[in-house]
Amino acid sequence: MSTLSAPAAGTVTMFTTTWCGYCRRLKSQLEREGIAFTEVDIERKPDAADYVMLVNGGNQTVPTVLFPDGSAATNPSLAEVRERLG
């Protein structure tokens, strides 16, 4: 987790896998709404997978979204992402 840091204000980091339908849906919603995000494939970045497991009780549940305040949400709705970005 040491190489991961909170995203810039107004953006999120979304931890995903290539095969995750919920990830694709949230990604398209964020793009449509103009919400900037960085996508991190946890199958390609072991430290990202470790972080996802840390915030999800040992499970690699995606999408997991990291917010600028350092908090995380698992499979959040678009409304929740918008609300938490303020």
SVG drawing of the C-alpha trace seen along z (x, -y; Angstrom):
<svg xmlns="http://www.w3.org/2000/svg" viewBox="-27 -20 32 32">
<polyline fill="none" stroke="black" stroke-width="0.4" points="0.0,0.0 3.0,-2.3 3.0,-3.3 -0.7,-4.3 -1.8,-7.7 -5.2,-9.5 -6.3,-11.1 -6.3,-14.8 -9.3,-16.8 -12.3,-16.3 -11.1,-12.9 -11.2,-9.3 -9.0,-6.2 -11.1,-3.2 -9.6,0.3 -10.9,2.7 -10.4,5.9 -10.8,6.3 -13.6,8.8 -15.7,6.9 -19.1,5.8 -19.8,3.5 -16.4,1.8 -17.3,1.2 -20.7,-0.2 -19.2,-2.7 -16.4,-3.7 -18.9,-4.6 -21.1,-6.5 -18.1,-8.5 -17.0,-9.2 -20.5,-10.3 -20.7,-12.6 -17.3,-14.1 -15.8,-12.9 -12.1,-12.4 -10.7,-9.1 -7.6,-6.9 -8.3,-3.2 -6.0,-0.7 -6.2,3.0 -5.6,5.0 -4.5,8.0 -1.6,6.0 -0.6,4.2 -0.1,6.4 0.1,3.4 -3.3,2.2 -4.8,5.7 -3.4,5.6 -5.1,2.2 -8.4,3.5 -8.2,6.5 -7.3,4.2 -10.5,2.1 -12.7,5.1 -12.1,7.5 -9.6,9.6 -11.6,9.8 -10.6,8.5 -13.9,6.8 -14.1,4.4 -14.9,1.7 -13.4,0.2 -13.1,-3.6 -10.6,-5.7 -11.6,-9.3 -9.4,-12.4 -10.1,-12.3 -8.5,-8.8 -11.8,-7.0 -12.9,-4.2 -16.2,-2.7 -17.0,0.7 -19.1,0.8 -20.5,-2.7 -23.3,-4.2 -22.7,-7.2 -24.8,-9.3 -22.6,-8.2 -19.4,-9.1 -20.8,-12.5 -21.9,-13.1 -18.6,-12.1 -16.7,-14.3 -18.8,-17.3"/>
</svg>
